[in-house]
Amino acid sequence: MAGRPGGGGTRMSLTPDTLFARDTLWQSWLDVEAALARAQAQLGVIPDWAARTITEVATLDHLGRDAMVADARRTMAPILSLTRLLAKAAGKAGDYVHWGATTQNIMQTGRILLIRQADRAIRARLARASLRLGALAREESGTLMAGRTNRQHALPITFGFKVAGWIEEMERAEARMSDAATRLFALPFGGAVGAMHAFGGEGRALNRQLAADLELRELLVPGRVVNDLFAEYVLSLSLLAMTIERIMTEAYALMAEEIGEVSERLDAGTVGSSTMPQKVNPKFVVRTIAQAVELRGLAGPALETGRSSHEGDAVANQLLSSVLDAAIPLAWRLAESFEETLNRLTPNPVRMAENLNRSQGAISAENLMMALAPLAGRAQAHDIVHHALEDGGASGLTEDAGIRKYLEPAAIAAALDPAQYLGDSVEIALSGADLAQDLAVRFDPGVSG
C-alpha cells in the first residue's frame, strides 16, 4: 500500500489471493483518502491538524470492520460508507474527509496502488525465472539436439540456443510490461468529471502534490474513463502469458516419452495415475500452461473495458473491475508457476543425442549440399543430395555416385557430422545467457543470482 507518514497503519502483506480481497481494497481506499488529506494540507486547502488526524485513523482497525460491512450493505456505496466512518473516527477533522473527491477517484487510485504492488511481485518472480533461463542457456550452450520446423527434424542446434530464443522473447514481454506500467501508474484523481471543479483553482496543484505523495505520474485529464490504461496493462500480461505458454508447451512436447529430451524433477512420492502405476505425468508444466491459456483469454474482455462513454460509465467500470480481479492475481500465480517449473526442468542430453542421430546424419544434409554447391552449383547440389536420400536413404549418402563425383567419402562424412554444423548456436546461447542476466535486473533491480 501507499505509505502513510505519521499514520497508524502498516503495510499489508499481499498474496494473489488477498490482492483484491475486501479488506485489502478498503484499506487501499483509506490510504488514498489519507494521502489526499495530506496533499490538501500542504496546499492549505484543509488544516494540517485535520490531515494528521485523518492519516492517523485511516485504518480498518480504527473504523471497525463490522461497522463497515453493515454500513456498506445498507448504502450499497462502499466509498460513502467508508468516508462516513472515517469522518466519525477522525472527530472534528472528519469535516475535511473526502474533500472534493468522488467515488471513482478513490477506487481507481486504490486499485492502481494495489496493481503496482502486484506488478513488483510478478516482476520479481520473472526475474528469478530469467536467471534460471540464463543458467540453462549457459550450461547447455553446447548440448546438441535436433532443431525442428513443422515438428520435423530441420538442422542441428544446441539446447542452449533454443533457450536463448525463449530468453529473447521474454525480453520483449518485459518491454511491453514496462511500457504499459509507465502509463498505468498515473493518478486518475480529477473530481466528478476530471476537471477538478471543487478545488477553487488549486486543482492542478493538488493533483501534482497528490501524485507526488503516491509516487504516480500526472494525467492532463485525470478523469474516470481512463480504462485504456488498465486494458493496455492487462494486454501486456496476456502477451506475457502467450510467451510463457509457448515456452512451456514446447517443453511439454519435449517431455513426451517418444522424445524424452527434457523432464520435470518431481518430489518423492509423486503419483502419475490412479490406474496406471508406471505413469509419472508432468505436473508443473501443465498447470503453468493452463494458467497461461486462461490469462491470455482475458485480452478480449480487457479490450471491451475501453469502450466507455462520456466522462463516466458504470457499466465499463464494473467490467473493468471484474477483468482486473481475474487478470492480476492470475498473472501473479502464473509468474510463480513459471519460475517453479523452470527450476524443475531437467534436460536429457543423452536422449537429445539419440534423437539427433536417428537421421544418420541426414539432418546435416544442408551442410553436404553447401559443400557440393561450389563444385556443382547450388541448385544442382540440392537435387543431387535430395535424390541420393530418396534412392538410398541417409546411410547411402557416403556411397552415392553423384556425390562422390565431387567429394571423397571422408569429406562427405565430415559434412554430415551434426557437431560440425551448428551455425552460431553456441555463441547465440552464451549471448542469451548474458541477456538473461540483464533481463533479470530489468525485471527486478534487486534480484541476485
C-alpha positions as CSV (number, residue, x, y, z in Angstrom):
1,M,0.0,0.0,0.0
2,A,1.0,3.6,-0.2
3,G,2.9,4.8,2.8
4,R,1.1,6.9,5.4
5,P,3.8,9.1,7.1
6,G,2.9,9.5,10.7
7,G,-0.1,7.3,10.3
8,G,-1.3,4.4,12.4
9,G,-1.5,1.8,9.6
10,T,1.0,-0.7,8.5
11,R,1.7,-2.1,5.0
12,M,-0.4,-5.2,4.4
13,S,1.4,-8.4,3.1
14,L,-0.3,-9.3,-0.1
15,T,-0.7,-12.6,-2.0
16,P,-2.6,-13.3,-5.2
17,D,-5.5,-14.5,-3.0
18,T,-5.6,-11.3,-0.9
19,L,-4.7,-8.7,-3.6
20,F,-8.3,-7.6,-4.3
21,A,-9.9,-9.1,-1.2
22,R,-12.4,-6.9,0.6
23,D,-10.2,-5.7,3.4
24,T,-7.3,-5.0,1.0
25,L,-9.4,-2.9,-1.2
26,W,-10.9,-1.0,1.7
27,Q,-7.5,-0.3,3.1
28,S,-6.2,0.9,-0.3
29,W,-9.1,3.4,-0.4
30,L,-8.3,4.6,3.1
31,D,-4.6,5.1,2.0
32,V,-5.8,7.3,-0.8
33,E,-8.1,9.3,1.5
34,A,-5.2,9.9,3.9
35,A,-2.8,10.9,1.0
36,L,-5.5,13.3,-0.3
37,A,-5.8,14.9,3.1
38,R,-2.0,15.3,3.4
39,A,-1.8,16.8,-0.1
40,Q,-4.6,19.2,0.6
41,A,-3.0,20.3,3.9
42,Q,0.3,21.0,2.1
43,L,-1.6,23.4,-0.2
44,G,-3.6,25.0,2.6
45,V,-6.9,23.6,1.4
46,I,-7.5,21.9,4.8
47,P,-5.8,22.4,8.1
48,D,-2.6,20.5,8.9
49,W,-4.0,19.1,12.1
50,A,-7.0,17.7,10.2
51,A,-4.7,15.9,7.8
52,R,-2.7,14.4,10.6
53,T,-5.7,13.1,12.4
54,I,-7.3,11.7,9.2
55,T,-4.0,9.9,8.4
56,E,-3.8,8.6,12.0
57,V,-7.2,6.9,11.9
58,A,-7.3,5.8,8.2
59,T,-7.1,2.1,9.0
60,L,-9.8,-0.6,9.1
61,D,-8.9,-1.2,12.8
62,H,-10.0,2.4,13.6
63,L,-13.1,2.2,11.5
64,G,-14.2,-1.2,12.6
65,R,-14.8,-3.9,10.0
66,D,-18.2,-5.0,11.3
67,A,-19.4,-1.4,11.2
68,M,-18.0,-1.0,7.6
69,V,-19.7,-4.2,6.5
70,A,-23.0,-3.2,7.9
71,D,-23.0,0.3,6.5
72,A,-21.9,-0.8,3.1
73,R,-24.6,-3.4,3.0
74,R,-27.1,-0.7,3.7
75,T,-25.8,2.0,1.4
76,M,-24.6,-0.2,-1.4
77,A,-22.0,2.6,-1.9
78,P,-18.8,1.4,-0.1
79,I,-16.9,4.6,-0.6
80,L,-19.7,6.6,1.0
81,S,-19.8,4.2,3.9
82,L,-16.0,4.3,4.3
83,T,-15.8,8.1,4.3
84,R,-18.7,8.4,6.8
85,L,-16.9,6.0,9.2
86,L,-13.6,7.7,8.6
87,A,-15.1,11.1,9.3
88,K,-16.6,9.7,12.5
89,A,-13.3,8.2,13.6
90,A,-11.5,11.5,12.9
91,G,-13.8,13.6,15.1
92,K,-13.6,17.3,14.2
93,A,-11.1,16.5,11.5
94,G,-13.8,14.4,9.9
95,D,-15.3,17.6,8.4
96,Y,-12.4,17.5,5.9
97,V,-12.6,13.9,4.8
98,H,-13.0,13.2,1.1
99,W,-12.8,16.9,0.3
100,G,-13.8,17.4,-3.3
101,A,-13.3,13.8,-4.3
102,T,-15.6,11.4,-6.0
103,T,-16.0,7.6,-5.6
104,Q,-14.3,6.5,-8.8
105,N,-11.3,8.7,-8.0
106,I,-10.7,6.8,-4.8
107,M,-11.5,3.3,-6.2
108,Q,-9.4,3.6,-9.3
109,T,-6.4,5.1,-7.5
110,G,-6.6,2.4,-4.8
111,R,-6.6,-0.3,-7.5
112,I,-3.6,1.2,-9.2
113,L,-1.7,1.2,-5.9
114,L,-2.5,-2.5,-5.5
115,I,-1.7,-3.4,-9.1
116,R,1.7,-1.6,-8.6
117,Q,2.5,-3.9,-5.7
118,A,1.4,-7.0,-7.6
119,D,3.5,-5.8,-10.6
120,R,6.6,-5.7,-8.4
121,A,5.8,-9.2,-7.1
122,I,5.2,-10.5,-10.7
123,R,8.4,-9.0,-11.9
124,A,10.4,-10.4,-9.0
125,R,9.3,-13.9,-10.0
126,L,10.0,-13.3,-13.6
127,A,13.5,-12.0,-12.7
128,R,14.3,-15.3,-11.0
129,A,12.8,-17.2,-13.9
130,S,15.1,-15.2,-16.2
131,L,18.1,-16.2,-14.1
132,R,17.1,-19.9,-14.5
133,L,16.8,-19.5,-18.2
134,G,20.2,-17.9,-18.3
135,A,21.7,-20.7,-16.4
136,L,20.1,-23.3,-18.8
137,A,21.4,-21.3,-21.8
138,R,24.9,-21.3,-20.5
139,E,25.1,-24.8,-19.1
140,E,23.5,-26.3,-22.3
141,S,25.2,-24.0,-24.8
142,G,27.0,-26.9,-26.4
143,T,24.4,-29.7,-25.8
144,L,23.5,-31.0,-29.3
145,M,19.8,-31.6,-30.2
146,A,17.7,-31.6,-33.3
147,G,16.2,-28.3,-34.4
148,R,12.6,-28.8,-35.5
149,T,10.4,-27.0,-38.0
150,N,6.8,-28.1,-38.7
151,R,7.5,-30.7,-35.9
152,Q,10.1,-32.4,-38.2
153,H,13.8,-32.5,-37.8
154,A,15.4,-29.5,-39.5
155,L,19.0,-28.7,-38.6
156,P,21.3,-29.4,-35.6
157,I,21.2,-26.8,-32.8
158,T,22.0,-26.8,-29.1
159,F,19.6,-26.8,-26.3
160,G,21.2,-23.6,-25.1
161,F,20.3,-22.0,-28.5
162,K,16.7,-23.0,-28.0
163,V,16.6,-21.4,-24.5
164,A,18.2,-18.2,-25.9
165,G,15.2,-17.9,-28.1
166,W,13.0,-18.1,-25.0
167,I,15.0,-15.5,-23.3
168,E,14.8,-13.0,-26.1
169,E,11.0,-13.5,-26.3
170,M,10.8,-12.9,-22.5
171,E,12.8,-9.7,-23.1
172,R,10.1,-8.4,-25.4
173,A,7.5,-9.3,-22.8
174,E,9.3,-7.3,-20.2
175,A,9.5,-4.3,-22.5
176,R,5.7,-4.4,-23.1
177,M,5.0,-4.7,-19.4
178,S,7.3,-1.8,-18.5
179,D,5.8,0.3,-21.2
180,A,2.2,-0.4,-20.2
181,A,3.1,0.1,-16.5
182,T,4.6,3.5,-17.2
183,R,1.3,4.7,-18.5
184,L,-0.9,2.8,-15.9
185,F,0.8,4.1,-12.8
186,A,-0.8,7.5,-13.0
187,L,-3.2,9.4,-10.8
188,P,-6.8,9.4,-12.0
189,F,-7.9,12.0,-9.5
190,G,-9.9,14.8,-11.0
191,G,-13.2,15.1,-9.1
192,A,-16.6,14.3,-10.5
193,V,-15.7,14.6,-14.2
194,G,-11.9,15.1,-14.3
195,A,-11.7,18.9,-14.3
196,M,-11.1,19.4,-10.6
197,H,-14.2,21.6,-10.1
198,A,-14.3,21.6,-6.3
199,F,-10.8,23.0,-5.7
200,G,-11.1,26.6,-6.5
201,G,-8.3,26.9,-8.9
202,E,-6.0,24.7,-6.9
203,G,-6.9,21.5,-8.7
204,R,-3.8,21.1,-10.9
205,A,-1.6,21.9,-8.0
206,L,-3.4,19.4,-5.8
207,N,-3.2,16.7,-8.5
208,R,0.5,17.3,-8.7
209,Q,1.0,17.1,-5.0
210,L,-1.1,14.0,-4.6
211,A,0.6,12.3,-7.5
212,A,4.0,13.0,-5.9
213,D,2.8,11.7,-2.5
214,L,1.6,8.5,-4.1
215,E,4.6,8.3,-6.5
216,L,2.4,8.3,-9.5
217,R,2.7,10.4,-12.6
218,E,0.2,13.1,-13.5
219,L,-2.5,13.0,-16.1
220,L,-3.6,16.0,-18.1
221,V,-7.2,14.8,-17.9
222,P,-7.5,12.8,-14.7
223,G,-11.0,11.5,-15.4
224,R,-13.0,8.4,-14.6
225,V,-12.7,6.8,-18.1
226,V,-9.0,6.0,-18.2
227,N,-9.8,2.4,-18.8
228,D,-7.5,2.1,-21.7
229,L,-4.6,2.4,-19.3
230,F,-5.8,-0.7,-17.4
231,A,-6.7,-2.5,-20.6
232,E,-3.2,-2.0,-22.1
233,Y,-1.6,-3.4,-18.9
234,V,-3.8,-6.5,-19.0
235,L,-3.0,-6.9,-22.7
236,S,0.7,-6.8,-21.8
237,L,0.1,-9.6,-19.3
238,S,-1.9,-11.5,-21.9
239,L,1.1,-11.3,-24.2
240,L,3.4,-12.4,-21.4
241,A,1.0,-15.4,-20.9
242,M,1.3,-16.1,-24.7
243,T,5.1,-16.2,-24.4
244,I,5.1,-18.4,-21.3
245,E,2.5,-20.7,-22.9
246,R,4.7,-21.1,-25.9
247,I,7.8,-21.9,-23.8
248,M,6.0,-24.3,-21.6
249,T,4.1,-26.0,-24.4
250,E,7.4,-26.6,-26.2
251,A,8.9,-28.1,-23.0
252,Y,5.8,-30.2,-22.6
253,A,6.2,-31.6,-26.1
254,L,9.8,-32.4,-25.4
255,M,8.7,-34.4,-22.3
256,A,6.7,-36.9,-24.4
257,E,8.0,-40.4,-23.9
258,E,8.8,-40.8,-27.5
259,I,11.1,-37.7,-27.3
260,G,12.2,-37.5,-23.7
261,E,14.6,-34.6,-24.2
262,V,13.5,-32.8,-21.0
263,S,11.7,-33.8,-17.9
264,E,10.4,-32.4,-14.7
265,R,12.1,-33.0,-11.4
266,L,9.3,-34.3,-9.2
267,D,9.3,-34.8,-5.5
268,A,9.5,-38.3,-3.9
269,G,6.0,-39.9,-3.7
270,T,4.5,-38.1,-6.7
271,V,1.9,-40.3,-8.4
272,G,1.1,-40.0,-12.1
273,S,-2.0,-42.1,-12.4
274,S,-4.5,-43.8,-10.1
275,T,-4.9,-46.7,-12.6
276,M,-1.5,-47.0,-14.4
277,P,1.3,-47.4,-11.8
278,Q,4.0,-47.0,-14.4
279,K,3.0,-43.4,-15.3
280,V,4.6,-40.4,-13.8
281,N,2.9,-37.5,-15.6
282,P,4.3,-34.0,-15.8
283,K,2.6,-31.9,-13.1
284,F,4.1,-28.4,-13.0
285,V,4.3,-27.6,-16.7
286,V,0.6,-28.5,-17.3
287,R,-0.5,-26.2,-14.5
288,T,1.6,-23.4,-15.9
289,I,0.2,-23.9,-19.4
290,A,-3.4,-23.9,-18.1
291,Q,-2.8,-20.6,-16.2
292,A,-1.2,-19.0,-19.3
293,V,-4.2,-20.0,-21.5
294,E,-6.6,-18.6,-19.0
295,L,-4.7,-15.3,-18.7
296,R,-4.3,-15.0,-22.5
297,G,-8.0,-15.3,-22.9
298,L,-8.6,-12.2,-20.9
299,A,-7.3,-10.0,-23.7
300,G,-10.7,-9.8,-25.3
301,P,-12.6,-8.7,-22.2
302,A,-9.9,-6.2,-21.4
303,L,-10.4,-4.5,-24.8
304,E,-14.1,-4.3,-24.1
305,T,-13.5,-2.2,-20.9
306,G,-12.1,0.7,-23.0
307,R,-15.4,1.3,-24.7
308,S,-16.6,3.7,-22.0
309,S,-18.8,6.7,-22.7
310,H,-18.5,10.4,-21.9
311,E,-17.0,11.3,-18.6
312,G,-18.1,8.3,-16.6
313,D,-19.6,4.9,-17.3
314,A,-20.5,2.5,-14.5
315,V,-21.0,-0.4,-17.0
316,A,-17.4,-0.2,-18.2
317,N,-16.1,0.2,-14.7
318,Q,-18.0,-2.9,-13.5
319,L,-16.5,-4.9,-16.3
320,L,-13.1,-3.5,-15.7
321,S,-13.2,-4.5,-12.0
322,S,-14.1,-8.0,-13.0
323,V,-11.3,-8.3,-15.5
324,L,-8.7,-6.9,-13.1
325,D,-9.9,-9.2,-10.3
326,A,-9.2,-12.1,-12.6
327,A,-6.1,-11.0,-14.5
328,I,-3.8,-9.5,-12.0
329,P,-3.8,-12.4,-9.4
330,L,-3.7,-14.9,-12.2
331,A,-0.6,-13.2,-13.7
332,W,1.0,-13.3,-10.2
333,R,0.2,-17.1,-9.9
334,L,1.5,-17.7,-13.5
335,A,4.8,-16.0,-12.7
336,E,5.2,-18.2,-9.6
337,S,4.4,-21.3,-11.6
338,F,6.7,-20.4,-14.4
339,E,9.6,-19.9,-12.1
340,E,8.9,-23.2,-10.3
341,T,8.5,-25.2,-13.5
342,L,11.8,-23.8,-14.9
343,N,13.6,-24.7,-11.7
344,R,12.3,-28.3,-12.1
345,L,13.1,-28.5,-15.8
346,T,15.8,-31.1,-16.4
347,P,17.5,-31.5,-19.9
348,N,18.3,-35.0,-21.0
349,P,21.4,-34.7,-23.3
350,V,21.5,-38.5,-23.9
351,R,18.1,-38.5,-25.4
352,M,18.8,-35.4,-27.4
353,A,21.8,-37.1,-28.9
354,E,19.8,-40.2,-29.7
355,N,17.1,-38.3,-31.4
356,L,19.6,-36.2,-33.3
357,N,21.3,-39.3,-34.6
358,R,18.1,-41.0,-35.8
359,S,18.6,-39.5,-39.2
360,Q,22.1,-41.0,-39.5
361,G,23.5,-37.6,-40.5
362,A,20.7,-36.6,-42.9
363,I,19.8,-33.7,-40.5
364,S,23.1,-32.1,-41.8
365,A,22.3,-32.6,-45.4
366,E,22.2,-28.9,-46.0
367,N,25.9,-28.8,-45.0
368,L,26.6,-31.5,-47.5
369,M,24.7,-29.5,-50.1
370,M,26.7,-26.4,-49.3
371,A,29.9,-28.4,-49.7
372,L,28.8,-29.5,-53.1
373,A,27.5,-26.1,-54.2
374,P,30.8,-24.5,-55.2
375,L,31.6,-27.6,-57.3
376,A,28.2,-28.4,-58.9
377,G,26.1,-25.2,-58.4
378,R,23.7,-24.7,-55.6
379,A,20.5,-25.9,-57.3
380,Q,22.2,-28.9,-58.7
381,A,23.8,-29.7,-55.3
382,H,20.3,-29.6,-53.8
383,D,18.9,-32.1,-56.3
384,I,21.9,-34.4,-56.0
385,V,21.6,-34.7,-52.2
386,H,17.8,-34.9,-52.4
387,H,17.8,-37.7,-55.0
388,A,20.5,-39.6,-53.1
389,L,18.3,-39.6,-49.9
390,E,15.3,-40.7,-52.0
391,D,17.3,-43.6,-53.5
392,G,19.4,-44.8,-50.7
393,G,18.4,-43.0,-47.5
394,A,20.9,-41.4,-45.2
395,S,23.1,-44.4,-45.0
396,G,23.8,-44.2,-48.7
397,L,25.0,-40.7,-48.9
398,T,28.6,-41.6,-48.5
399,E,28.4,-44.1,-51.3
400,D,26.2,-42.1,-53.7
401,A,28.0,-41.8,-57.1
402,G,26.5,-38.4,-57.8
403,I,28.0,-37.1,-54.6
404,R,31.3,-39.0,-54.8
405,K,31.8,-37.4,-58.2
406,Y,32.7,-34.3,-56.3
407,L,33.6,-35.3,-52.8
408,E,35.7,-38.0,-51.1
409,P,33.9,-40.3,-48.5
410,A,35.8,-38.6,-45.6
411,A,34.6,-35.2,-46.7
412,I,31.1,-36.5,-47.1
413,A,31.1,-38.0,-43.6
414,A,32.6,-34.8,-42.1
415,A,29.8,-32.7,-43.8
416,L,27.2,-35.0,-42.3
417,D,28.5,-34.7,-38.7
418,P,25.9,-32.7,-36.7
419,A,28.5,-31.4,-34.3
420,Q,30.2,-29.7,-37.2
421,Y,27.1,-27.9,-38.4
422,L,25.7,-25.9,-35.5
423,G,26.0,-22.5,-37.1
424,D,26.2,-19.8,-34.4
425,S,24.2,-21.9,-31.9
426,V,26.8,-21.9,-29.2
427,E,27.7,-18.2,-29.5
428,I,24.0,-17.3,-29.5
429,A,23.3,-19.5,-26.4
430,L,26.1,-17.8,-24.5
431,S,24.9,-14.3,-25.6
432,G,21.4,-15.4,-24.5
433,A,22.8,-16.3,-21.1
434,D,24.3,-12.8,-20.8
435,L,21.0,-11.3,-21.9
436,A,19.1,-13.2,-19.3
437,Q,21.3,-11.7,-16.5
438,D,20.5,-8.2,-17.8
439,L,16.8,-9.1,-18.2
440,A,16.6,-10.3,-14.6
441,V,17.8,-6.9,-13.5
442,R,15.3,-5.1,-15.7
443,F,12.5,-7.2,-14.2
444,D,13.8,-6.5,-10.7
445,P,16.8,-4.4,-9.9
446,G,17.1,-6.1,-6.5
447,V,17.5,-9.6,-7.9
448,S,20.5,-11.6,-7.0
449,G,21.7,-14.5,-9.0
